[in-house]
Amino acid sequence: MNQPRQRGPVFRFFKGAWDAVNFTRRLVFNLLFLLLLFIVLAALGSGDRTKPLAERTTLVFAPEGRLVEEYSIDPTSRMLAMALGGTASPGEVRLRDLVRALEAAKDDDRIERVLVRLDEFQGGGLAPLRTLADKLGEVRAAGKQVVAWGEGYDQGPYLLAAQADEVYADPMGGGVMLMGLASYGPYMRGLLEDKLGVNVHVFKVGEFKSAVEPFTRDDASPEAKEADLYWMNDLWQRHVADIATARKLEPAAIHAAIDSMAEGVEAHAGDSAALSRQQGLLDGLKTRREVEALLRERGVADDDADGGFRQVDVTAYLSHVDKALPKVGKRDEVAVVVAEGSIMDGEQSPGTVGGDSTAALLREALDDDNVKAVVLRVNSPGGSAFASEVINREVLALKEAGKPVVASMGHLAASGGYWISMNADAIYADPSTITGSIGVFGMVPTLEQSLDKVGIQVDGVATTRYAGAMDITRPLSPDVGRIVQASVDKIYRDFTTKVAAGRGRSVEQIDEVARGRVWSGAQAKDRGLVDELGGLDAALADAARRAKLEDGAWSHRYIEQSATGFARFLANLGETRIGRAMLGDSTMLRAMVAKTMPRVEQRLRMLEAALPTPGNPRLATPVAYCFCELD
């Protein structure tokens, strides 16, 4: 009879350890299953956490962060963040949400007044600010009181505060700082060439195409200064005129006050807030507590609310608005596709325009039978010429299929941003939009002098004169330079030819207003680059007319990247009391959200994409980009 073989102590040790691990694994998975089951039951059993919106409520309009057309993080991360009790995209506020809230408040009998708070608002371009200013003006015109208070006001966001019936600032704050527009930046030729030995070889078309100057000069060229000052003055004069109209002042008085700012501040013993009041920019100086007391007196006291008066913030108010929307059947739609950020090749995350990813959104509109027209909302300084053309082809495909396309320019639609707009049936821009910059450049840095400084030389052999030509450790061959310049010239010809065809003008006429020159929206309209001055609403109405849609018989819908089913589940869970409490206490989930929300510097990505890379059939990537930011 065979006896069972005895196992040694080493085997018994490892077997025992494995059994323990296996038991732990099953235990953990069972606990996770029970936790998930509990969360589902909590989500099903918990009621809506949104409180009913009472009469005589004050809408607190207090945007935080930078104004954007599209969030720069993916939908899944946004929904997860909201489920955890945070904001959809930290540091960003979406223009369409603010517009929607003000449009709804205008006709909502429950909203008695609007309190405007702008201390955490970073602005985001004069054109979208003018859109919000118009919406606040409509709220005021509808008979709703608008009150603004802040510690102080920067010149951009102040345009919103100026729409209020009463504008207050803290007595210890800085008042209203109207100082003008500026565009300054670092010029790095000395660092790159003299100190580091980096030779930056530039190939461009257009004497006004100044995006490469920071890498090749120690200062801005006279052409760049002339062109920039031309469009910046147009924007500034309009901004001052808008403020003057809202405050019932003369623009000349505001300009005079800016010119004499030092004398004025000294005359008021350094009290800028008092100076702003004396100039008519403020109606009074009050602390936050004093304004809150004023709102309690005029509205309804609420001891449980911040400040002690009945109120609702924009996010909570929009949830009420959305839940009150009537359920309707399928209707004809005008689709809105947003092109926000630098234009890059391939698939890109939200906040960047991807040649493939944005083209896919346009194809979705093409394939959707309910979509009868498309508005391409552009807020982009440009980028890859190739990616811009990939998107442009989808615009043409929509038109060929009989679906009208209208381009709506936001704050910035320059260079590649104009490329993707040029073939639309109509182009709309705000008078303060920054556009144009029709030009192309290529850039190739070489490091032979940098290596020489540290005693490194590069040598070897190649089978042809062009093999290894784009090795940045070697000097750039003049023949390669000729090839790159010819490629850039060709892209510029393509650009101007396509603009001419789209705008119904000659190539010579387009070249006169191109050559890399930047224009304001109003200046672009005068030069035939823009059809109409107006915002997104006007573009939507035009697209509907072109599609022959009857008034009131259509709606508009944003086509964008969709969230995963799991993200939607978490977002819905976050709307429940128990689920919100559980998610809010999850350190692991908070860490997950923080990890998925890094912001990437768009300018550096664009420059990196412009450099030659292994396997790229183009010696250098032609770029249609505009560094036309404002301070």
C-alpha positions in Angstrom: 0.0 0.0 0.0 1.4 3.3 -1.1 1.9 5.9 1.6 1.3 9.6 0.8 4.5 11.3 0.0 5.6 13.6 2.8 6.2 17.2 1.7 9.2 19.1 2.9 9.0 22.2 5.2 9.9 24.5 2.3 7.0 23.2 0.2 4.6 23.5 3.1 5.7 27.1 3.8 5.1 28.2 0.2 1.8 26.3 0.0 0.6 27.9 3.2 1.7 31.3 1.9 -0.2 30.7 -1.4 -3.3 29.6 0.4 -3.2 32.8 2.5 -2.8 35.0 -0.6 -5.6 33.1 -2.3 -7.9 33.6 0.7 -7.0 37.3 0.8 -7.7 37.7 -2.9 -11.1 36.2 -2.6 -11.9 38.3 0.5 -10.9 41.5 -1.2 -12.9 40.8 -4.4 -15.9 39.8 -2.3 -15.6 43.0 -0.3 -15.3 45.1 -3.4 -18.4 43.4 -4.9 -20.4 44.1 -1.7 -19.2 47.7 -1.7 -20.2 48.1 -5.4 -23.6 46.5 -4.7 -24.1 48.9 -1.7 -23.2 51.9 -3.9 -25.7 50.8 -6.6 -28.4 50.3 -4.0 -27.6 53.7 -2.5 -27.8 55.3 -5.9 -31.2 53.7 -6.5 -32.6 54.4 -3.1 -31.4 57.9 -2.5 -33.4 60.8 -3.6 -32.4 63.9 -5.6 -30.1 66.1 -3.5 -31.0 69.3 -5.3 -33.2 71.6 -3.3 -36.2 73.2 -4.9 -35.5 76.7 -6.2 -37.5 79.2 -4.2 -39.0 82.5 -5.3 -37.0 85.7 -4.9 -33.6 84.0 -5.3 -30.4 85.8 -6.1 -28.3 84.2 -8.8 -24.6 84.4 -7.8 -22.7 84.9 -11.0 -19.1 84.2 -9.8 -17.1 82.3 -12.5 -13.8 80.9 -11.3 -10.8 80.4 -13.6 -10.2 81.0 -17.3 -13.0 81.3 -19.8 -12.9 78.5 -22.4 -15.0 77.2 -25.2 -14.2 73.6 -24.3 -12.7 72.0 -21.2 -9.2 70.8 -21.4 -9.8 67.5 -19.6 -11.6 64.5 -20.9 -15.3 63.9 -20.1 -14.6 60.9 -17.9 -12.4 62.9 -15.6 -14.9 65.8 -15.6 -17.7 63.6 -14.5 -15.6 61.8 -11.9 -14.5 65.2 -10.5 -18.1 66.4 -10.2 -19.1 63.2 -8.5 -16.4 63.9 -5.9 -18.0 67.3 -5.3 -15.4 69.3 -7.3 -15.7 71.4 -10.4 -15.9 70.0 -13.9 -12.4 71.3 -14.8 -10.4 73.2 -12.2 -9.2 76.6 -13.3 -11.6 76.7 -16.3 -15.2 77.9 -16.8 -17.1 77.2 -20.0 -18.6 80.1 -21.9 -21.7 78.2 -23.0 -22.6 77.4 -19.4 -22.4 81.0 -18.3 -24.4 82.1 -21.3 -27.1 79.5 -20.7 -27.5 80.5 -17.0 -27.9 84.2 -17.9 -30.3 83.4 -20.7 -32.5 81.3 -18.4 -32.3 83.8 -15.5 -33.6 86.6 -17.7 -37.0 84.9 -18.0 -37.1 83.0 -14.7 -39.6 84.6 -12.3 -37.8 82.8 -9.4 -34.6 84.8 -10.0 -35.0 88.3 -8.5 -31.5 89.6 -9.1 -28.0 88.7 -10.1 -24.9 89.3 -7.9 -21.7 89.5 -10.1 -18.5 88.4 -8.3 -15.3 88.4 -10.4 -12.5 88.1 -8.0 -11.6 84.5 -9.1 -12.4 85.1 -12.7 -9.3 85.2 -15.1 -11.1 86.4 -18.2 -10.3 84.8 -21.6 -10.3 87.3 -24.4 -12.3 90.4 -25.2 -14.6 88.7 -27.7 -16.2 86.2 -25.3 -16.3 88.9 -22.6 -18.4 91.0 -24.9 -20.8 88.1 -25.3 -21.2 87.8 -21.5 -21.6 91.5 -21.2 -24.4 91.4 -23.7 -26.2 88.7 -21.8 -25.9 90.6 -18.5 -27.3 93.6 -20.2 -30.3 91.5 -21.4 -30.9 90.4 -17.8 -30.9 94.0 -16.6 -33.1 95.0 -19.5 -35.6 92.3 -18.4 -36.1 94.2 -15.2 -33.8 92.0 -13.0 -31.5 94.0 -10.7 -27.8 93.4 -11.3 -25.3 94.2 -8.5 -21.5 93.8 -8.8 -19.1 93.6 -6.0 -15.4 92.8 -5.9 -12.2 93.4 -4.0 -11.0 95.2 -7.2 -11.5 94.8 -11.0 -9.1 94.0 -13.7 -9.8 95.8 -17.0 -11.1 92.7 -18.9 -13.6 91.3 -16.4 -14.6 94.9 -15.4 -16.6 95.0 -18.7 -19.0 92.5 -17.0 -19.3 94.5 -13.8 -19.9 97.7 -15.8 -23.3 96.2 -17.0 -24.6 96.2 -13.4 -27.1 98.7 -12.0 -24.7 99.2 -9.1 -20.9 98.5 -9.0 -19.2 98.3 -5.7 -15.6 97.6 -4.6 -14.0 97.0 -1.3 -12.6 100.3 0.2 -9.2 98.5 0.7 -9.2 97.1 -2.8 -7.5 98.4 -5.9 -10.5 99.9 -7.6 -10.7 99.5 -11.3 -7.4 99.0 -13.2 -7.8 100.2 -16.8 -4.3 100.3 -18.2 -4.5 99.2 -21.9 -3.4 96.2 -23.9 0.1 94.9 -24.3 1.9 92.1 -26.0 5.4 91.5 -24.6 7.4 88.3 -24.7 10.9 87.0 -24.2 13.3 87.0 -27.2 15.8 84.2 -26.9 18.4 84.6 -29.7 21.1 85.6 -27.3 20.4 82.6 -25.0 20.0 80.1 -27.8 22.7 81.2 -30.2 25.3 83.0 -28.1 25.1 81.2 -24.8 24.0 77.7 -25.8 25.2 77.6 -29.4 21.8 76.5 -30.9 21.3 77.6 -34.5 17.6 78.1 -35.2 17.0 77.9 -39.0 13.7 79.6 -39.9 11.8 79.2 -43.2 8.7 81.4 -43.5 6.4 83.3 -45.9 5.1 86.8 -45.0 7.0 89.7 -43.5 4.4 89.9 -40.7 4.6 86.2 -39.7 6.4 87.0 -36.4 5.8 83.7 -34.5 9.4 82.6 -35.0 11.0 85.9 -34.0 11.4 85.0 -30.3 13.9 82.3 -31.3 15.8 84.3 -33.9 15.9 87.9 -32.7 16.7 90.0 -29.6 13.6 92.2 -30.2 10.4 92.4 -32.2 10.8 93.4 -35.8 9.4 96.8 -36.9 6.9 95.0 -39.1 5.6 92.9 -36.2 5.3 96.0 -33.9 3.4 97.9 -36.6 1.0 95.1 -37.3 0.4 94.2 -33.7 -0.3 97.8 -32.6 -2.8 98.2 -35.5 -5.2 95.4 -34.3 -4.5 96.0 -30.6 -5.5 99.6 -30.8 -8.8 98.6 -32.5 -9.6 96.1 -29.7 -8.7 98.6 -27.0 -10.7 101.5 -28.4 -13.7 99.2 -28.7 -13.2 98.0 -25.1 -13.1 101.5 -23.7 -16.1 102.5 -25.8 -18.1 99.5 -24.4 -17.2 100.4 -20.8 -18.1 104.1 -21.5 -21.5 103.1 -22.9 -22.3 100.9 -20.0 -21.3 103.5 -17.4 -22.7 106.5 -19.3 -19.3 108.1 -19.6 -17.3 109.6 -22.5 -14.5 107.4 -23.9 -12.3 110.5 -24.0 -12.7 110.9 -20.2 -11.6 107.3 -19.7 -8.5 107.7 -21.9 -7.6 110.9 -20.1 -8.0 109.2 -16.7 -5.6 106.5 -17.8 -3.0 109.0 -19.1 -3.2 110.9 -15.7 -3.3 107.8 -13.5 -0.2 108.6 -11.5 -1.4 112.1 -10.7 -4.9 110.9 -9.9 -3.6 108.2 -7.4 -1.3 110.7 -5.7 -4.2 113.2 -5.5 -6.2 110.6 -3.7 -3.4 109.7 -1.3 -2.8 106.3 -2.9 -6.5 105.3 -2.7 -7.2 103.8 -6.1 -10.7 102.7 -5.1 -11.7 106.2 -4.2 -10.2 107.4 -7.5 -12.2 104.9 -9.5 -15.4 106.1 -7.7 -14.6 109.7 -8.4 -14.1 108.8 -12.1 -17.5 107.2 -12.3 -16.3 103.6 -12.7 -17.8 102.6 -9.3 -21.1 103.5 -7.6 -19.7 103.1 -4.1 -17.2 101.5 -1.7 -18.6 98.7 0.4 -17.1 95.7 2.3 -18.4 92.2 1.5 -20.5 92.2 4.7 -22.1 95.5 3.7 -23.1 94.2 0.3 -24.4 91.0 1.9 -26.5 93.0 4.3 -27.8 95.0 1.3 -28.9 91.8 -0.4 -30.5 90.5 2.7 -32.5 93.7 3.0 -33.6 93.7 -0.7 -34.1 90.0 -1.0 -34.9 87.1 1.4 -32.8 86.4 4.4 -31.5 82.8 4.7 -29.4 82.0 7.8 -28.2 78.7 6.2 -26.8 80.4 3.1 -23.4 81.9 2.6 -23.9 85.7 3.3 -27.3 85.2 4.8 -29.4 85.8 1.7 -31.4 83.4 -0.5 -29.1 82.4 -3.4 -28.1 79.9 -6.0 -24.8 79.6 -7.8 -24.5 79.0 -11.6 -23.8 75.3 -11.4 -26.7 74.5 -9.1 -29.0 76.8 -11.1 -28.2 75.0 -14.4 -29.2 71.7 -12.8 -32.6 73.3 -12.1 -32.8 74.6 -15.6 -31.8 71.2 -17.2 -34.3 69.3 -15.1 -37.1 71.7 -16.1 -36.5 71.2 -19.8 -39.4 69.6 -21.6 -38.9 66.2 -23.1 -39.3 66.4 -26.8 -39.0 63.9 -29.6 -36.4 64.0 -32.3 -36.0 67.3 -34.0 -33.9 68.8 -36.7 -30.6 69.9 -35.2 -27.8 72.4 -35.9 -24.6 70.7 -34.6 -21.9 72.7 -32.9 -18.3 71.4 -33.1 -15.8 73.2 -31.0 -12.2 73.7 -32.2 -10.4 74.9 -29.0 -6.6 75.2 -28.6 -3.6 74.6 -30.7 -4.0 72.4 -33.9 -2.0 69.2 -33.7 -1.7 66.1 -35.9 -3.6 63.0 -35.0 -5.8 62.2 -32.1 -5.7 64.9 -29.3 -7.4 65.3 -25.9 -10.0 68.0 -25.3 -8.5 71.5 -25.2 -6.4 70.8 -28.2 -7.6 70.6 -31.8 -6.6 67.2 -33.2 -6.6 66.8 -37.0 -8.1 63.3 -36.7 -10.1 63.8 -33.5 -11.8 67.0 -34.6 -12.4 65.6 -38.1 -14.1 62.6 -36.5 -16.5 65.0 -34.7 -17.4 66.6 -38.1 -17.9 63.2 -39.7 -20.3 62.3 -36.8 -22.3 65.4 -37.8 -22.2 64.3 -41.4 -23.5 60.8 -40.6 -26.2 62.0 -38.3 -29.5 62.3 -40.2 -30.9 64.6 -37.6 -28.1 67.1 -38.1 -29.1 69.5 -40.9 -26.3 72.1 -40.5 -23.1 72.6 -38.6 -21.5 75.5 -36.7 -17.8 75.2 -36.3 -16.9 77.3 -33.2 -13.2 78.2 -33.4 -11.0 79.5 -30.7 -7.5 78.6 -31.9 -4.1 80.2 -32.7 -3.5 77.5 -35.3 -0.7 74.9 -35.5 -0.1 72.1 -37.9 -0.9 73.0 -41.5 -1.5 69.3 -42.3 -3.9 68.8 -39.4 -5.7 72.1 -40.4 -6.2 70.7 -44.0 -7.5 67.4 -42.6 -10.2 69.3 -40.7 -10.9 71.6 -43.7 -11.6 68.6 -45.9 -14.4 67.5 -43.5 -15.9 71.0 -43.8 -15.9 70.6 -47.5 -17.4 67.1 -47.2 -20.3 68.5 -45.1 -21.0 71.1 -47.7 -20.9 68.6 -50.6 -23.5 66.5 -48.7 -25.8 69.5 -48.6 -25.2 70.4 -44.9 -24.4 74.1 -44.5 -21.4 75.0 -42.4 -21.0 78.3 -40.6 -17.8 79.3 -38.8 -18.2 81.2 -35.5 -14.9 82.7 -34.3 -14.4 83.3 -30.6 -11.6 85.1 -28.9 -8.9 83.8 -31.4 -9.2 82.2 -34.9 -5.8 82.9 -36.5 -3.5 81.2 -38.9 -4.5 77.5 -38.8 -7.6 78.7 -36.9 -8.5 80.7 -40.0 -7.6 77.7 -42.3 -10.3 75.5 -40.8 -12.8 78.3 -41.1 -12.1 79.6 -44.6 -14.4 77.3 -46.6 -17.5 77.7 -44.4 -20.6 79.0 -46.1 -20.3 82.0 -43.9 -17.8 83.3 -41.3 -19.0 85.2 -38.2 -16.6 87.0 -35.8 -16.9 89.4 -32.9 -15.5 92.8 -33.7 -12.8 92.0 -31.0 -11.9 88.6 -32.3 -8.2 88.1 -33.2 -8.0 86.5 -36.7 -6.0 86.5 -39.9 -2.3 85.6 -39.6 -2.5 83.8 -43.0 1.1 82.6 -43.2 3.3 79.6 -42.7 6.7 78.9 -41.2 9.0 76.0 -40.5 11.8 75.8 -38.0 14.9 73.5 -37.6 17.3 73.9 -34.7 20.8 72.5 -35.0 23.2 71.8 -32.1 26.7 71.6 -33.8 27.9 74.7 -32.0 26.4 73.6 -28.7 28.3 70.3 -28.9 31.5 72.0 -30.0 31.4 74.1 -26.8 31.7 70.9 -24.7 34.3 69.3 -27.0 32.0 66.9 -29.0 32.3 66.5 -32.7 30.0 64.5 -34.9 31.2 62.5 -37.9 30.3 59.5 -40.0 29.2 58.4 -43.5 25.9 58.4 -45.5 24.9 56.8 -48.8 23.5 60.0 -50.3 23.9 63.7 -49.8 20.5 63.9 -48.0 20.8 60.9 -45.7 20.9 62.1 -42.1 20.1 65.6 -43.3 17.8 66.3 -40.4 20.2 65.1 -37.7 20.2 68.2 -35.4 23.7 67.5 -34.2 25.1 68.4 -37.7 25.0 71.7 -39.6 21.9 72.2 -41.8 22.8 71.7 -45.5 22.0 74.7 -47.7 20.3 72.3 -50.1 18.0 71.0 -47.3 17.2 74.6 -46.4 16.2 75.1 -50.0 13.9 72.1 -49.9 12.3 73.2 -46.6 11.8 76.8 -47.9 10.2 75.5 -51.1 7.8 73.3 -49.0 6.8 76.3 -46.8 6.3 78.4 -50.0 4.1 75.7 -51.4 2.0 75.5 -48.2 1.5 79.3 -48.3 0.4 79.1 -51.9 -2.1 76.4 -51.0 -3.3 78.5 -48.0 -3.9 81.6 -50.0 -5.4 79.7 -53.0 -7.8 77.9 -50.7 -8.8 81.2 -49.0 -9.3 82.9 -52.3 -11.5 80.0 -53.5 -13.5 80.0 -50.3 -13.9 83.8 -50.2 -14.6 84.2 -53.9 -11.6 86.5 -54.4 -8.4 86.4 -56.3 -5.1 85.0 -54.9 -3.6 88.5 -55.3 -6.3 90.1 -53.3 -5.9 87.6 -50.5 -2.1 87.9 -50.5 -2.5 91.7 -49.9 -4.2 91.0 -46.5 -2.3 87.8 -45.7 1.5 87.6 -45.4 1.1 86.6 -41.7 -0.7 89.8 -40.7 -3.1 89.7 -37.8 -6.5 91.6 -37.8 -9.3 92.3 -35.4 -12.7 90.8 -36.4 -13.9 94.2 -37.5 -10.7 94.8 -39.6 -11.0 91.3 -41.1 -14.6 92.0 -42.2 -13.5 95.2 -43.9 -10.9 93.2 -45.8 -13.3 90.4 -46.9 -11.9 87.7 -44.5 -15.1 87.7 -42.4 -18.7 87.8 -43.6 -20.6 89.1 -40.6 -20.0 90.5 -37.2 -21.9 88.5 -34.5 -21.6 85.8 -31.9 -22.6 82.1 -31.7 -26.3 82.9 -31.6 -26.1 84.7 -34.9 -24.1 81.9 -36.5 -26.6 79.3 -35.3 -29.5 81.3 -36.7 -27.7 81.7 -40.1 -26.9 77.9 -40.2 -30.6 77.1 -39.6 -31.7 79.5 -42.3 -29.3 78.0 -44.8 -30.7 74.6 -44.0 -34.2 75.9 -44.4 -35.3 75.0 -40.9 -38.4 76.6 -39.6 -38.2 78.9 -36.5 -38.8 77.0 -33.3 -38.7 73.7 -35.1 -35.0 73.0 -34.5 -32.5 72.8 -31.7 -28.7 72.9 -31.4 -26.5 70.3 -29.9 -22.7 70.1 -29.2 -20.9 67.1 -30.7 -18.0 66.3 -28.5 -16.1 63.4 -27.0 -18.5 61.4 -24.8 -17.9 60.0 -21.4 -17.7 56.3 -20.6 -20.7 54.5 -19.1 -18.8 54.1 -15.8 -18.1 57.9 -15.7 -21.8 58.6 -16.2 -22.6 56.1 -13.4 -20.3 58.0 -11.1 -21.7 61.3 -12.0 -25.3 60.1 -11.4 -24.1 58.6 -8.1 -22.6 61.9 -7.1 -26.1 63.4 -7.4 -27.3 61.3 -4.5 -26.8 62.0 -0.8 -25.2 58.7 0.2 -23.1 58.3 -3.0 -21.8 61.9 -2.7 -20.8 61.3 0.9 -19.0 58.0 0.1 -17.2 59.4 -3.0 -16.3 62.6 -1.2 -14.5 60.6 1.5 -12.5 58.4 -1.0 -8.9 59.4 -0.9 -8.1 56.9 -3.7 -10.6 58.4 -6.0 -9.5 61.9 -5.3 -5.9 60.8 -6.2 -7.2 59.3 -9.4 -8.9 62.6 -10.4 -5.7 64.6 -9.6 -3.7 62.3 -11.8 -5.9 62.6 -14.8 -6.1 66.3 -14.9 -2.7 67.7 -15.7 -2.7 70.7 -18.0 -0.2 70.7 -20.8 1.4 73.9 -22.1 0.0 74.3 -25.6 2.7 76.5 -26.9 5.5 74.1 -26.1 3.6 71.2 -27.6 3.1 73.2 -30.8 6.8 74.0 -31.1 7.7 70.4 -30.3 5.4 69.2 -33.1 7.0 71.7 -35.5 10.4 70.1 -35.2 11.6 67.3 -37.5 11.1 63.8 -36.0 12.3 60.3 -37.0 10.0 58.6 -39.5 8.3 61.9 -40.5 8.3 62.0 -44.3 8.3 65.8 -44.1 11.8 67.4 -43.5 10.1 70.0 -41.4 6.5 70.4 -40.4 4.9 73.5 -41.9 3.1 75.4 -39.2 0.3 77.9 -39.4 0.4 79.4 -35.9 0.0 82.8 -34.3 1.5 83.9 -31.1 -1.0 86.7 -30.6 -1.7 86.6 -26.9 -2.5 89.8 -24.9 -1.4 90.8 -21.4 
